[in-house]
Amino acid sequence: MLEPILARRSALATVAMPSHHGAAGTPGVTLTELGGLRLASLAARGADIDGFRAAVEREFGAALPLRPGRSAHGTTAFVCSGRHQWLVVGGASGELLPRLASCVGESGYVTDLTGSRTVVRISGTRARDGLMKLLPIDLHEDAFCVGSAASTVAVRMPVQIWQTDEGPTYEITASRSYGLSLWKALLAAFAEYGCETVR
């Protein structure tokens, strides 16, 4: 008898529903849980970091940032999370991990993180204002702009955050176990500006 296949379920499945929160009127921020993503941790091994980077860049067409930052090409993004380590965010297809493993071979480590993280997109004219209530980093546009990324904390939760456009639009991720707490913290931070949650 075949065993049932367990479907991945978001940590926000019952709360991230389309609705309006906080101040009435035109919302200053939109929150969207990014579901269905493939996530991986990528780390170089050995001394040939240039060869490692070249192999990844040939395969994916995106330069691997060597300092806190984000680069992307097509549906795949690389976020620097430490010395010669990256969080890789890919689309819904199952090709991300095999492609990573194939191109890095013995020169790196690939770990599947799919389902282990909550990822939320924050967009709108007040996105920066609300995030500055939560994060102890400088989000001023002169210090943090498109392509910037940081590993930091939000209300004592370890998070990674990066900016994707001038909207401004940010994406923030935390481990699945912190997903609900992060969502509630975001709603509270943006309540005074009006916040629309969408799928």
N, C-alpha and C positions, 0 to 999 in steps of 0.2 A: 504494500500500500504506500502511495506517495505521501510524503510529509507535506503539510500546507506550507506555502511560502509566505513568510511574514512581510507585509508591506511596510516601508519606512513611513513613519508618521512624524510630522513636525511637532516640535515642542510647543508651538503656538497654534496648533490645529484648531483649538476650540476658542481662541481669543482674538486672533488676528483677522477678524471679520470686517468687511466694509462698513464703516460708520464714521460719525463725526464726534470729536472729543473737544472739550474745553470751550473757549470763546466762540460765540456765534459769528456768522458772517463768512467771508471768504477765508479759507484756511491758509495760514502762513506756511504750513508744512504738510507734506504727504509722507506717510510711512508705508512701506511695502515689504512684507517678508519675501525674500527671494528663495523660493522653494525649487526643488528639482535639480539643484546644482550638483556637479561633481567637484569634490574638494580633495586635495592631496597636499602632503608635506613633501617637499623636495629638498634634499641636502647633498652637497658635494662631499666626496671622500677622496683622499689623496691630495697631492700637491698640484696637479694639473687643472687648476680652476679655469684657466683660459680655454683649454680643450673641452672641459665640461660645459662651460657657458656657450661655446661655439656650437656644440652639438644640439643643445636645447634651442638656441636661437635659429639654427637652420631648420629644425623641425617645426617650430611654432611661429617664427617670424617676429618675435618680441624680444627685446634686449632684457637680460636679467639684471635688475638693479642691484648694485653692490652696497648701497646704503639705504636707509629707510625710504621707500618709494614704491610706486606701482607702475608697471608697464603692461600693455595689452595689445593683442592683435586678434581680430575676429571675436570669437566667443571665449577666448582664454586669457586670463590675467595672471601676472606674477607679482606677489607682494613680498618684499623683503621682510623677513621676520627675525633675522639674526645673521651672524657671520656665515656666509655661504649657505643660507637656509631661506626657503621661500614657501609661502602659502600659495598654492596654485588653485585658481577658481576657474572651472570650466562649465560648459553648457550641459544640457541634459543627456547628451549621447554618452554611451559607455566607452568612448574611445580614449578618454583622457589618460587613465592609468596605463593601459598598454602602450600608448605612444610615448609617455614619459619613460617607462621602464625600458623600452626599446632603444630610445636615443641616448640614455645615460649609461646603460649597461652596467659594468662593474665600477664606473667612476662616480656613482651616486646612489643614494637611497631614496626610495619612493614609498610613502605610507599613505594608505587610503584613509581619508578623513570624512568621506561622504556620510552624512547622517549624524556626525558628531558635533556639528556646529550649527548655530542659528545665525543667519545673515539677514540684515535689515537694510533697506535703502531708505535714505532720508533726503528728501528734496524739497525745495521751496525757498522763498526769500528769507524766512526766519530760521532756516536750518542751522546756520552757524550760531545764531543767538542761543537757541535751546541747547545745542551741544556744549557750548561754553559753560553751561551750568553743571554739566556732568563730568567733563574731562579736564584734568589738570595740565593741559598743553595749550600752546598758543595757536589758535585757529584763525588769527587775522590773515587776510588774503596775502599779505606780504611775507608771512611765515609758513603758511600751509595753503597750497594751491593745487591745481590739477596735477596729478601724478605724485602728490605727497602721500605719505603713509606713516603710521606710528603704532607701536605696541605700547599700550598704556592701561589705565584703569578707569572704569566708570562706576561710581558708587561702590568701590572696593571689588569690582568684578574685573578680571583681566580681559581686555578686549584688543582687537586690532581695528584700525579705522583708516580709510583712504578716501581721497576726493577724486571723483570721476569726471566732473565737468564744472563749468563756471556758474551753474544755476544759483547757488552751489548745490551739488548732489554729492552725498557721502554714502559709503557703505560701511557698516560696522558689524563685526562678528564676535561672538562669544561662544564658549562651549555650550553644548545643548543643555546641560544642567543649569546654566545661568540664563537660558533663553527667556523664560517667563519674567524673571526679575529685570532683565534688560528691557524688555518690551514695556513693562509697567513704569520703569524709570524714564523711558523716552516719552511715554504719554504724559507723565507728570511734568516733565521739563517743557513740553510744547503746549500745554493746556492754555496758557495765557495768550498764545498766538492763534489758537484754533488749529486743530490737527485732523486731517482726513486719513483714515486707514483704508488701503485698497489691496486687492489681490492681483 
